[in-house]
Amino acid sequence: MSAESIAVTAPAAPVGAGRSSGLVARLVRDRIAFTAAIVLGLVVLAALFAPWISPYDPYYTDLSKAMQPPSAEHWFGMDNTGRDILSRVLYGTRNTLMMGLAGVLIGGVFGGVLGILAAFYRKLDPWIMRLVDIMLAFPAILIGLAVAAIFGAGLTAVIVALVVSTVPDVARVARGSAIGVMSQEFMEAGRAVGVSNRTLIWRYLTLNCISTISVFLTLRFGQVILVGSALGFLGMGAQPPTAELGMMAAQGRDFLFMAPHISTVPSLAIFVIVLAANLLGDAVRDVLDPRLQQ
C-alpha cells in the first residue's frame, strides 16, 4: 500500500462522535439547562420574527403617550418619546444578538486560526503569542472608543471591538488545545506516512480542537453580549433611533424615578439573554469539554 493511500485512510484523532447525542440527552435531563435552552431559543425566534410579531412600529413616536407605564395596550409601556417599548425590545434584541454572534464567530475564527498555527509552527509561536499579549492589553471598551473615534460610533464599531477582544482569549484556548493534540501519536503517524501540513492542520489538528473552542465560545457569548451592551450604554454602539438594548437602557437613565420601566425593561432583557446563555454554556461544557469526560 502506498504512502498516499495510507495518508488518506489514516484515522484522525477521535472527535467525539457521540457527543451530539450526549448533549441533547444532557439538556433533557438537566431542567435548568433545558429551561435556558428554551428561553434562549424563544428569544432568538422573537428577534428573527420581530417585524411580524411587533405590535407597533418601533420608530413611531407619539409624544402624547410619552413615558406611559405598562398597560393592556402597551405591555411594557412607552419610552420618553412615546415609542412602544415592547416593539423596540424585540428589534433591539435582534441587533444585540447579531452584535454578539458576529463578535463571537468572527473573533473565534481568527483566534482559532492564530492559536492552531502557533501550536503547529513552533517558530511562529513567540510572534503570534506576543501579538496576542498586546491585544489582551487593550480592554474592549478602550478598543470601542478608538474605533468609534476613527470610524464613528455605531454597531460596526462595537462589533470590531468585540472581535478584537475575543481573538486573544480564543487564541490562547486554541493553542493550549492544539499543543495537547500535537503530542498525540496519530500526529506523528501522519507525519511518518507523508501527510501534508495542510491536511495535518485541518483534518488532524483543527477537527480535534473544535469541540474545545466551541465550548469556550459558548461560554464567551454571554460575556460578549454584556460587553456589547455596555458599549451601547456608553453611546459607542447603535445610535438613535436604532433600537439596541444597551442604548435603550441608557436612554431611560434620566427618567429612573419618573418612568423606571424605560430602563428596567431592556436591562431585564439583557439579563435574561446573558443568564440563559451562561447556563446553557455550562451544560455544553459539561458534555463537550474533553477534560470533563475523563
N, C-alpha and C positions, 0 to 999 in steps of 0.2 A: 504494500500500500504506500502511495507516495506521500510526501510531507504535506502537499497541498490538500489531499483528501483528509489527512489526519487533522489538519488545521481547521477544515470546515466542520468536521464531525466532533472535534474535541469539545467536551461539555464546558460551558461556563459554570461559574460557581452557582450553588443553589440560590435562587432568588425569591424563595418563599412563595411557592405556587399556591399553597393552601391558605395564605394569609387573608385573601379577599373574603373567602367564606368565613374565616375566623373573625374578621372584622364585623361582618353582618351579624354573626351569632353573638358576639360580644355586645353590640349595640342593643340587640333584642333583650339580652339578659340584664343588662345594666339600665335600670329605669332612668337614672339621671342622664346618662349618655344618650339614651333613646329619646328622652324628652328634649334634650339640647338639639339633637339632630332634627327632630320635628319642628322645633321653634325656628332654627336656622333655615330649614327648608321653606317654611311658611314666609319668613322674612324675604328670602330670595325670590319666591314666587310673587309676593306682593310688590317687590321692586320691579320685577320683569313686566308685570301686567299693570303697573301704575297708571298708564294712560287710559285703561279700560275700567279700572275699579275706583279711581279717584272720584269722589262725589262732586268736586268742584274744580274749576281751573285754578291751579296753584299760584298763578300770577295775577289773577283778577283781584283788584283792590276795591273795597267798599268802606270808605272812611267812617260811614255812619255806624259800622259794626266793629270798629277798632277795639281790640282788647276785650271783646266779649268773652265771658267764661264758657266752659264746655256746656253744651245744651243738646237737646234731642236733634236739633237741626244741624249743629256743628259739634260733633262728638268731642273733639279736642280743643274747641274754642277758636278764637280768631287772634291773629297777631296784631302788632301795633299799627299796621297799615290796612287792617281789615281783610286779610287773606286767610283762607281756611287752613288751619294748621294740620289737620289730618291729610289733606291733599299734598301739602308741602312736605310732610314727613315721608309719605310714600315716594315722592320724587327725590327727596333728599337722601333717603335710604339707597336708592338706585345709584346716585352719584357717589355716596360714601363707599358702598360695596365695590363699585367699579374702581375707585381710587385704591382701595385696599388690595383687590385682586391684582391690579396692574403692578402695584409695588411689590407684592409677594412673588408673582410669577416672573416678572422681568428680572427683579433682583435675584430670585432663586436660580434662574438660568445662568446669568452672568457669574454669580457667586459659585455655583456648582462647577462651571467650566474652569474658573480660576483655581478652585481647590483641587480638582482632579488633575489638572495639568501640573500643579505644584507637586503633587504626590508622585506623578509618573515621571516627570522630567526633573530630577533632583537638582540640576544646575539652575533651573528656573525658580526653584523653591524659595531661596532667600529673597530674590527680587519681587516675586509675587506677594510673599508674606509681608515684606516691608511696605508694599503698596497697600495691603490690607490694613496694616497698623496705622498708616497715615489716614486712611478712610475712617477708621474707628475713632480717630482723634476728634472728628467733627460730628457733633450731635445732629439729629435730623432737623431740629428747629433752626440751628445755625445754617445748615445747608439750604433749608427752605427760604431763609432770609436772603441768602446770597443769590439763589435762583430767582426769587421774586424781584430783587434789585436789578438783575440783569435782563430778565425777560418779562417782568411784570407779574403781579400776583394772579393766581388762578389755579385751576385743577392741575394744569401741566406742571406748575412749579411744585405743587405738593407731591405729585407722582414721582418727579425727578428726585426730590428729597427722600422719599420713601424707598425708592430703588437704591439710591446711593447708600442709605443707612442699612439696607438689608443685605447688600452684596458682601461686606466683610464678615458678618456673622455666618452667612451661609458658606462662604469660602472656608472658614475655619472648620465648620462641621464636615463639609465635603472632604477637605484634606485629611482630617482625622479618620474618617471612614475609609477613604481611599488608601491610606497608609496601611490600615488593617487588612484590606483586601490584597494589597501588593505583596504581603508576606505569605499569602496562601500558596499551596502547591500548584494549583491549577494555573496561576500566573507564570510560574517557572516552566510548567509543562507547555504552555502556549508559546513561550519564547523558544523553547527547545525544538519545537516542531516547525518553527519559522512563521508563526502568525505575525502579521504586520502590526505596527504600532497602532494604526487606526482601528483595527479590529480589537486589539487588546484594550485600548482605551474605551471603546464603545461597548462591545459585547461582554468583555470580561470584567472591566472596571466600573464603568458608569452604571450598567444594569444592576450591579450588586451594591451600589451606593444610593440608588434612587429611593429605596424604602426609608433609609435613614434621613436623607434630605427631605423627603415628603413629610416625615414625622415632624421635623423641625419647622418646616414651612406651615404646617397645620397649626402648630403652637404659636408660630410667629404672627399668624393672620390677625388674631385679636389685638396684639400689640400694635400692629401696623394701623389697624382701624383707629385705635386710641390715639396714636401719634398724629395720624392724618386729621382726625377731628380736632386735636389740639392746635394744629397749624391753621385749620379753618377758623377756630375760635379766635386766634390771634390776628386774623384778617389776611393770611397769606394764601388761603385756599380760594374756593369759588367766590365770586363777587356778586353782590345783589344785581338783579333779582333772582339769580340762580339758586335753587334750593340745595343745601348741603347741611347735614345735621350739625356739624361743629359751628358753622357760620350762623345757623338758626339759633343755636343756644346762645351765641354771643349777642345776637340782636335783641334778645329779651333780658339781658343782664341789667339794663337801666329801668326795667319795669318789674323787678322781682317782688316788690311789695304791693304794687297795684295789680299786676297780672302775672303771677308766678308761672302759670301754665305755658307762657310763651317760651320760657327757657327749659322748664322741667320736662315737657313732653319730648322734645328732641334729645335731651340729655338721657331720659329713660330709654329711648330707642337705642342710643349708643351703648348704654349699659347692658341691655338685653342682647344685642348683637355680640358684644365682646364676651359676655358671660357664656353665652351659648357656644361661641367659637372656642373658648378655652376649655370648657367641659368636654366638648366633642374632641378637641385636640388631645386631651388626656387619655380618652378612650382609644383613639387611633394610635397613640404612642404605646399603650399597653399591648396592643396587638402587633404593631409593625416594628417596634424597636427591637433589633436582634439581641441586644443585651438583656432584655426582659424575657426573652424566650429560652434563655439558658438555665 
